[in-house]
């Protein structure tokens, strides 16, 4: 078992629990002990694409953690919570409801390289302790701003029920409406972001930028690295594998996690040298990162090509 299971993680299941579920199902399927890891934490209150690596694919988890991701998320305006999501105590309220025009005007501020302050309820370590552990103890947590990149940010459409009666969107509406019937209660957005971006912080900052407060009520990851919801399976389908369902119905090969890197066909001699971790010289290819494959199209290693030499970045024991 060297490859990927892409889980459509349901709300309520933690990433560590999802890894545990895959290990259990592999045991039930008679595969014995399999090395398992995930390619990017997804909060229990979030759903969507969770890449789970098995066997040699776990060597690619670091790349998956560094990959960009796409999320759909809904911001509820008027209430900010301690965790910036649907759980936690209310810490701020506002009667202001933003107009769609106001939101559209501020979205460019949050596109491109930006600085954001992570939520206090996050896994970031402060003096060796997780921020969420300190926050749950009631300790004051000072989170430092960090640089992230938002590649794109757009609204995915309005829920008609969230539009106040008589709302009209005009370009000169640059502020929220306080009890006047011209604002919206919630809005779903889609964001393509770099690693380290906190969607809850993004929602908080967008709400504040339009003169109100807000928190996330829905968060769904639709893409992680090269993997999308089209490749994801349900928890029920995962469990069916443990009861005898075909491996082909849930399993993707290791190279599915390498589709964003060009393949390099290796000669038998080059493949043998690289499997031994040696530098291979005399390769005629452009400089850059490749995944080398042998004559049977099996992944041999991630290799760095530079001036006609190939150096192993990460080898695969297949």
C-alpha positions in Angstrom: 0.0 0.0 0.0 2.0 3.0 -1.3 -0.4 5.7 -2.4 -3.2 8.0 -1.4 -6.7 7.9 0.0 -8.4 11.2 -0.5 -11.1 11.5 2.1 -14.1 13.9 2.0 -13.8 14.5 5.7 -17.1 15.0 7.4 -17.7 17.7 10.0 -16.9 16.5 13.5 -14.0 14.3 12.6 -10.5 15.5 13.3 -7.6 14.9 11.0 -5.8 12.6 13.5 -9.1 10.6 13.8 -9.3 10.3 10.1 -5.7 8.8 10.0 -6.8 6.4 12.7 -9.8 5.4 10.7 -7.6 4.6 7.7 -5.3 2.5 9.8 -8.3 0.6 11.2 -9.8 0.0 7.8 -6.4 -1.3 6.5 -6.2 -3.8 9.3 -9.8 -4.9 8.7 -8.8 -5.4 5.0 -6.0 -7.7 6.1 -3.2 -5.3 5.1 -1.5 -5.4 8.5 0.4 -2.4 9.8 0.6 0.4 7.2 2.4 3.7 7.7 -0.2 6.5 7.4 0.0 10.3 7.4 -2.1 13.2 6.3 -1.3 16.1 4.0 -2.7 19.1 5.9 -4.8 19.4 9.0 -8.5 20.1 8.6 -10.4 21.4 11.7 -13.2 19.1 13.1 -15.7 21.8 12.2 -14.4 21.8 8.6 -15.2 19.3 5.8 -13.7 18.4 2.5 -10.5 17.2 0.9 -8.1 15.5 3.3 -5.2 13.7 1.5 -4.1 10.7 3.5 -0.8 9.1 2.5 0.0 5.4 2.9 3.4 3.7 2.8 6.0 5.5 0.7 3.6 8.3 -0.2 4.0 9.5 3.4 7.4 10.9 2.2 5.3 13.4 0.2 3.3 14.7 3.2 5.7 17.6 3.6 5.1 18.7 0.0 1.4 18.4 0.5 1.5 20.6 3.7 3.3 23.2 1.7 0.9 23.1 -1.2 -1.8 25.8 -1.8 -5.4 25.0 -1.0 -8.9 26.2 -2.0 -11.8 26.7 0.5 -15.4 27.6 0.4 -16.5 29.4 3.6 -19.5 31.2 4.9 -19.1 34.4 7.0 -22.0 35.1 9.4 -22.0 38.9 10.1 -22.9 40.5 13.4 -21.2 38.1 15.8 -17.5 37.3 16.5 -16.6 34.3 18.6 -13.5 33.4 20.6 -12.6 30.7 18.1 -13.9 32.7 15.1 -16.1 29.7 14.2 -19.5 28.3 15.3 -18.1 27.1 18.6 -16.9 29.3 21.5 -18.1 32.2 23.4 -19.4 35.4 21.7 -16.8 38.1 22.2 -18.2 40.9 20.1 -21.5 41.9 18.4 -22.6 44.5 15.9 -25.9 45.7 14.4 -24.1 46.6 11.2 -24.8 44.3 8.2 -22.6 44.9 5.1 -23.8 45.4 1.6 -22.5 43.1 -1.1 -21.0 46.2 -2.8 -19.1 47.0 0.4 -17.7 43.5 0.6 -16.7 43.5 -3.1 -14.8 46.7 -2.5 -12.7 45.4 0.3 -11.9 41.9 -1.1 -8.9 43.3 -3.1 -7.3 44.3 0.2 -7.2 40.6 1.1 -5.8 39.3 -2.2 -2.1 38.8 -2.8 0.6 38.8 -0.1 -1.1 39.9 3.2 -0.4 39.9 6.9 -2.8 38.2 9.2 -3.0 37.4 12.9 -3.9 33.8 13.5 -6.8 32.8 15.8 -5.9 32.3 19.4 -7.6 28.9 19.1 -5.0 27.5 16.7 -2.3 24.8 16.8 0.6 27.4 16.6 3.1 26.9 19.4 3.9 29.7 21.9 6.8 29.0 24.2 6.3 25.3 23.5 2.6 25.1 24.1 -0.3 25.1 21.6 -2.1 28.4 21.4 -5.5 26.6 21.8 -4.3 25.0 25.0 -3.3 28.3 26.5 -6.6 29.9 25.3 -8.7 27.1 26.9 -6.9 27.7 30.2 -8.0 31.3 30.0 -4.6 32.7 29.5 -4.0 35.8 27.4 -2.6 34.7 24.0 -0.7 37.2 21.9 -0.6 36.0 18.3 1.9 37.6 16.0 1.0 38.6 12.5 2.4 36.4 9.8 2.7 36.7 6.0 0.6 34.6 3.8 -0.7 34.8 0.2 -4.3 34.8 -1.0 -4.1 34.0 -4.7 -7.8 34.6 -5.4 -10.8 35.6 -3.3 -14.4 35.9 -4.6 -17.9 35.6 -3.4 -19.6 32.3 -4.5 -23.1 33.7 -4.6 -25.6 35.0 -2.1 -28.1 32.9 -0.2 -31.4 34.7 -1.0 -32.6 34.1 2.5 -29.7 36.2 3.8 -30.6 39.3 1.8 -32.6 41.8 3.7 -35.8 42.9 2.1 -35.4 45.7 -0.4 -31.7 45.4 -0.7 -30.2 47.2 -3.6 -26.5 47.0 -4.5 -25.0 50.3 -5.8 -21.4 51.2 -6.2 -21.6 54.0 -3.6 -22.6 51.7 -0.8 -19.3 51.4 0.9 -20.4 50.9 4.4 -22.6 48.4 6.2 -26.2 49.2 7.0 -27.3 49.5 10.6 -30.8 48.3 10.9 -31.8 49.9 7.6 -32.6 46.7 5.7 -29.9 47.1 3.1 -27.3 44.5 4.3 -26.8 40.8 4.3 -26.6 38.4 7.2 -24.1 36.0 5.6 -22.0 35.4 2.5 -20.2 32.4 1.1 -16.7 33.1 -0.4 -14.1 31.0 -2.2 -10.4 31.5 -1.4 -7.3 30.0 -3.0 -4.6 30.4 -0.4 -1.0 29.5 0.5 0.1 27.3 3.3 -0.4 28.9 6.8 -3.4 30.9 5.8 -6.2 30.8 8.4 -9.6 31.2 6.8 -11.2 32.1 10.2 -8.8 35.1 10.4 -9.6 36.0 6.9 -13.3 36.0 7.7 -12.8 38.1 10.8 -10.7 40.7 8.9 -13.1 41.0 6.0 -16.0 41.6 8.5 -14.1 44.2 10.3 -13.1 45.9 7.1 -16.8 46.5 6.3 -17.5 48.0 9.7 -18.9 44.9 11.5 -17.8 41.6 13.1 -18.2 38.1 11.9 -17.3 34.4 12.2 -17.1 31.3 10.0 -20.2 29.0 10.1 -19.2 26.8 7.2 -15.7 25.8 6.0 -15.1 23.2 3.2 -11.8 22.5 1.5 -12.4 21.8 -2.2 -8.7 21.3 -3.2 -5.4 20.5 -1.5 -2.4 20.4 -3.7 -3.3 18.4 -6.8 -6.3 16.7 -5.1 -9.9 17.8 -5.5 -13.3 16.7 -4.3 -13.8 14.7 -7.5 -11.2 12.3 -6.2 -12.5 12.2 -2.6 -14.4 9.4 -1.1 -16.9 9.4 1.8 -16.2 7.9 5.2 -18.8 5.2 4.3 -16.9 4.2 1.2 -13.7 4.1 3.2 -15.3 1.7 5.7 -16.6 -0.4 2.9 -13.0 -1.1 1.9 -12.5 -2.8 5.3 -15.5 -5.0 4.5 -14.1 -6.2 1.2 -14.7 -3.4 -1.4 -12.2 -3.2 -4.2 -8.9 -1.3 -3.5 -9.2 0.4 -6.9 -12.4 2.2 -5.7 -10.6 4.1 -2.9 -6.9 4.1 -3.7 -4.8 6.4 -5.8 -1.2 5.6 -6.8 1.8 7.4 -5.2 2.4 9.4 -8.4 -1.1 11.0 -8.1 0.6 13.3 -5.7 3.3 14.3 -8.2 1.1 15.5 -11.1 2.4 19.1 -10.6 6.0 17.9 -11.2 7.3 16.7 -14.6 8.2 13.1 -14.9 11.7 12.1 -16.0 12.3 8.7 -17.6 15.5 7.2 -16.3 17.8 4.7 -17.9 18.3 1.4 -16.0 21.8 2.6 -15.0 20.5 6.0 -13.8 17.6 4.4 -11.9 20.0 2.0 -10.2 22.3 4.8 -9.1 19.5 7.0 -7.8 18.0 4.1 -5.9 21.3 3.9 -4.1 21.2 7.6 -3.4 24.1 8.5 -5.7 24.4 11.6 -7.9 23.9 10.7 -11.5 25.8 12.8 -14.1 25.4 13.2 -17.9 21.7 13.7 -17.9 20.5 15.9 -20.7 17.5 17.8 -19.2 16.6 21.3 -18.1 17.3 22.3 -14.5 14.5 21.8 -12.0 12.6 19.3 -9.9 11.4 16.1 -11.4 10.1 12.7 -10.3 12.3 10.1 -11.9 10.7 6.8 -13.0 12.1 3.5 -14.2 11.4 1.6 -17.4 8.3 0.2 -15.7 7.0 3.7 -15.0 7.5 3.2 -11.2 8.5 6.3 -9.2 12.2 6.0 -8.2 12.8 9.4 -6.5 12.2 13.1 -6.5 15.4 14.5 -8.1 16.9 17.9 -8.6 18.4 18.4 -12.0 21.3 20.9 -12.1 23.9 21.4 -14.9 23.4 17.8 -16.2 23.5 16.1 -12.8 20.6 14.5 -10.9 20.6 14.6 -7.1 18.1 12.7 -5.0 15.7 14.9 -3.0 13.5 12.1 -1.8 13.8 8.4 -2.6 11.0 5.8 -2.9 11.5 2.2 -1.9 9.1 0.6 -4.4 
